[in-house]
Amino acid sequence: MHGPTFMGNPLACAVAAASINLLLHKDWSEEVQRIAAQLTLHLRAAAHLPHVKEVRVLGAIGVVELHEPVDVAHFQAYCVEQGVWIRPFGKLVYLMPPYVITDRQLELLCDAVVNYVLASRPA
C-alpha cells in the first residue's frame, strides 16, 4: 500500500536494519512475556462487559473485540485527551506496543481502552 512512499527510503532501511540488529542481539522474548502479562492483567476488566465479544492477548498484542464497530473519531478524541494514541479497526481495539514500553506506559494504554469501553456501555 505504501510501497512508493517507503520503497528504498534510506532512513527507513537504516531503522529496519537497526531494529533487526536489536532483535538478534537482545533477549526480546522476555519483553514479549512481560508485555503479555501486563496486557492480560490490565485488559481483563473489559472481558465480561456485555458489549465486549472477546478480550485476547497473543504475545505482545492485546485486543478488545466489541460486538459493534468502534466510533473511530470519538474513540481517538478520547484517547488524545488521555495522552495516548490508539487506532481501532472496525470492531477491534488493539494494542501492539513496542518492546521498549514501560509497564506504566502500558498501563496507561490499557486504562484508556478499558475506561472508554466502560463509558461506552449500551444503555
PyMOL commands that set and color helices and strands:
alter all, ss='L'
color gray80, all
select helices_A, chain A and resi 3-6+10-25+28-46+72-82+103-119
alter helices_A, ss='H'
color red, helices_A
select strands_A, chain A and resi 52-58+61-66+92-95
alter strands_A, ss='S'
color yellow, strands_A
deselect
rebuild
show_as cartoon
